[in-house]
């Protein structure tokens, strides 16, 4: 294997390392149920396919000038694959994954690892954990779409050699922007007109930016409820059974709302039920969900990542959750209104820029910025669409997919929604101080959908 060149982490990737604390690892956790997957088959897959991505042989290291990707000189696959031969029931699997989810990955090796449980009830379970500094959910979905084929006989798509790195593309784009905005036509009259038009565009853009940033920073903080309290640092995760995607699509078609609106309405209903049990519902209650929004489609063509390229390119919007709504229809239409408003705002790009800034700020400022985010939300809600058709990993059918994302700062509740092969699953990860048992919350999400049928 050729030596891998060192390179800087991007500011936003660095920020995820800065946000990590001993009791809150910034890792993404993925669970896949794969029919007939064996240790020998999967080990060959990792060696021949997974490690074709050079990044997985590298680990982030801090130096005086920031974080760098460095090759692990002692890299060995045995450090990143563990086979657990126990015959887990579904309940035992949930408990075991919760225990794994609370552990930090070693910082002296590349920060990812697989666990294969070939004897889990039903079919093999494959658990994957990776630090958020490597990739966001969209990057991982794109990666797995390349690795998991449409038929058992197909070959995975490997990365192309010799592509320009993401960091280099951003540097080149920055230089092009500077040149295009500082170069004026040779003709004096044209130069004056061009300068005036450029000044007008910059002024209007600046005014809108100031307005959008102000709106973002002044978004009201969440009310103090049982969903916001001192965290224990111990988390439990669970996931639901598979629900047909068609059930959500039927509600979407009848109401003129997006499937994502229906999903958020189910989450809001579950929060309303939870707060109602604690006697915390009130007309003045303010509650938001922090939602990751992919910004790749708003980037210029030359800056958009290639298929399978890793990295973090998402912003966060704060969606008000109408837990005070008396009817499911009111709840759904209020969410529809808010998501449309946020869709046309600059919030995703602004929040991504703030996280980029956090990656180069002193640690005390980073903490202040993280607190700004966490005061404005009571939960993180991530909705990641998978492929509509079944996929195959190392020739073995992937039956289910689920993931859980970390929550930064003082947020103690995360809701994940995955659509795959015509089905939808809800997942919950919660600090024990917020939800000692996530199962009732999951059940409430599904009951809310059932209320529309």
C-alpha positions, -999 to 999 in steps of 0.1 A, spaced: 0 0 0 14 34 -10 20 59 17 -9 83 22 -2 120 22 -12 140 53 -38 166 48 -57 192 69 -92 183 82 -117 208 70 -129 233 97 -163 216 99 -148 181 103 -125 195 130 -155 210 148 -169 175 155 -136 166 173 -139 198 193 -174 190 204 -166 156 218 -165 151 256 -156 121 277 -193 112 283 -206 122 249 -187 106 220 -194 123 186 -199 90 167 -225 79 142 -239 44 149 -253 22 121 -271 -11 124 -277 -34 94 -295 -68 95 -279 -89 67 -290 -123 57 -263 -150 58 -233 -128 63 -203 -148 76 -171 -136 91 -149 -149 63 -171 -132 36 -173 -99 55 -135 -98 62 -128 -103 25 -153 -75 17 -135 -51 41 -101 -59 28 -109 -57 -9 -136 -30 -9 -139 -10 22 -102 -2 25 -102 10 -11 -111 43 5 -77 56 18 -94 77 45 -102 46 65 -65 39 70 -61 74 85 -68 90 119 -72 126 129 -41 140 148 -38 174 164 -7 196 158 1 232 165 -17 243 133 -49 222 138 -61 187 130 -45 166 103 -53 133 86 -24 110 93 -18 74 81 -19 48 109 16 32 107 3 2 126 -30 -2 107 -45 -37 110 -80 -48 101 -81 -69 133 -84 -36 153 -115 -26 134 -136 -58 132 -148 -78 161 -169 -109 158 -194 -116 186 -206 -152 184 -234 -150 211 -270 -158 201 -286 -125 208 -324 -121 211 -339 -88 198 -341 -75 234 -305 -85 242 -293 -69 209 -309 -36 219 -292 -36 253 -259 -46 238 -259 -19 212 -268 7 238 -237 -3 258 -215 0 226 -230 34 218 -218 49 251 -182 40 245 -156 62 228 -136 49 199 -98 48 206 -82 80 195 -49 63 187 -64 44 157 -86 53 128 -119 61 145 -143 34 130 -151 -2 138 -175 -30 128 -190 -56 150 -205 -87 134 -230 -108 153 -237 -138 130 -259 -156 155 -283 -127 163 -320 -137 162 -335 -136 128 -304 -129 108 -268 -115 112 -265 -81 128 -237 -58 116 -230 -28 139 -208 0 126 -196 31 145 -176 60 130 -166 93 143 -186 122 128 -153 139 117 -151 114 89 -186 118 74 -222 129 78 -252 107 73 -256 117 36 -220 108 29 -224 74 45 -256 67 26 -238 76 -6 -209 54 4 -231 24 12 -250 28 -20 -217 22 -38 -207 -7 -16 -241 -24 -14 -251 -36 -49 -285 -39 -66 -280 -77 -72 -260 -103 -54 -237 -108 -83 -229 -72 -90 -195 -57 -81 -193 -27 -57 -183 6 -72 -148 16 -60 -134 52 -57 -117 66 -88 -79 72 -84 -64 106 -91 -95 127 -83 -89 162 -70 -94 163 -33 -123 182 -17 -99 206 1 -81 214 -32 -115 220 -50 -125 245 -22 -91 263 -24 -94 266 -62 -130 278 -60 -120 305 -35 -92 318 -57 -116 319 -87 -142 338 -67 -115 363 -55 -103 368 -91 -138 372 -106 -148 398 -79 -116 419 -80 -110 420 -117 -126 449 -136 -129 454 -174 -101 474 -190 -124 501 -203 -129 529 -178 -166 534 -185 -174 496 -183 -153 494 -152 -174 521 -134 -206 504 -144 -194 469 -135 -182 482 -101 -215 499 -94 -235 467 -103 -211 446 -82 -215 469 -52 -253 468 -55 -253 430 -56 -229 428 -26 -250 453 -7 -283 434 -13 -267 401 -5 -251 415 27 -284 430 39 -302 397 34 -274 378 51 -276 402 81 -313 396 83 -310 358 80 -283 356 106 -303 378 130 -334 356 125 -313 325 131 -296 338 163 -329 352 176 -349 320 172 -365 316 206 -350 292 231 -369 261 241 -390 261 272 -376 243 303 -393 209 303 -384 173 313 -368 170 278 -342 196 288 -324 188 321 -289 178 333 -278 147 314 -265 116 330 -241 107 301 -257 72 298 -277 66 267 -302 40 256 -312 32 220 -341 14 205 -358 10 171 -392 2 158 -405 -25 136 -407 -17 98 -437 4 87 -447 4 50 -436 37 34 -469 36 15 -487 45 48 -468 78 50 -473 84 13 -511 80 16 -513 106 43 -490 129 23 -512 125 -8 -544 132 11 -532 163 29 -509 178 3 -479 176 27 -445 161 23 -437 127 38 -411 145 59 -439 167 73 -459 136 83 -428 121 100 -423 153 120 -460 154 129 -456 119 144 -426 131 164 -445 161 176 -474 139 187 -451 116 206 -436 147 224 -470 160 232 -480 127 247 -448 125 267 -451 160 281 -488 155 288 -480 126 310 -457 149 331 -483 177 332 -461 200 312 -483 210 283 -492 247 280 -502 273 254 -468 292 257 -447 261 253 -418 265 228 -402 233 214 -379 229 184 -364 199 166 -329 205 153 -329 190 118 -298 184 96 -303 197 61 -281 186 32 -265 216 15 -248 198 -14 -275 207 -39 -270 245 -32 -232 243 -39 -217 252 -72 -212 222 -95 -174 223 -91 -177 221 -53 -202 193 -51 -187 160 -37 -182 130 -59 -202 98 -52 -188 81 -21 -167 111 -11 -166 116 27 -171 148 47 -197 169 64 -219 191 43 -251 198 62 -266 227 81 -291 227 109 -325 242 110 -347 246 141 -382 234 133 -409 245 158 -429 215 169 -466 224 176 -471 202 207 -499 225 217 -520 217 186 -553 201 196 -557 180 164 -534 159 142 -544 180 111 -535 213 128 -502 198 139 -494 187 104 -503 219 86 -483 240 111 -453 219 105 -458 221 67 -458 259 71 -426 260 91 -407 236 69 -416 256 38 -404 288 54 -371 272 64 -366 256 30 -364 291 14 -342 305 41 -305 307 44 -305 289 78 -288 256 66 -259 275 50 -256 299 79 -254 271 105 -229 252 84 -208 283 83 -210 288 120 -199 252 126 -170 258 101 -160 288 123 -162 267 154 -136 244 139 -110 272 140 -121 290 172 -105 287 207 -122 259 227 -140 283 251 -157 300 220 -165 266 206 -184 257 238 -203 289 237 -213 283 201 -224 247 209 -245 260 238 -262 285 214 -274 255 193 -284 233 221 -305 260 239 -327 262 208 -338 226 205 -350 198 227 -343 170 202 -324 162 171 -345 146 143 -326 131 113 -345 117 83 -322 98 59 -337 82 28 -322 50 16 -326 31 -16 -362 22 -26 -350 -13 -36 -332 -40 -15 -294 -39 -16 -267 -66 -11 -236 -64 10 -209 -89 0 -236 -107 -20 -259 -110 11 -293 -92 12 -296 -63 36 -329 -67 53 -330 -36 76 -310 -4 82 -310 19 112 -287 46 125 -283 69 155 -265 103 154 -248 120 184 -264 150 201 -241 179 210 -241 199 242 -271 195 264 -296 178 239 -305 144 253 -329 131 227 -323 119 191 -349 106 167 -337 88 135 -360 79 106 -348 56 78 -366 47 47 -353 16 29 -367 -9 4 -403 3 8 -403 4 46 -397 31 73 -382 26 108 -380 50 137 -350 49 160 -345 67 193 -314 74 214 -320 91 247 -300 100 278 -314 81 307 -322 114 325 -345 123 296 -361 89 287 -350 60 309 -370 37 285 -373 50 248 -399 23 240 -431 43 249 -419 72 229 -413 50 198 -448 35 203 -463 70 204 -447 78 171 -463 48 155 -497 54 171 -496 89 157 -493 75 122 -520 50 129 -544 78 138 -543 89 102 -552 55 87 
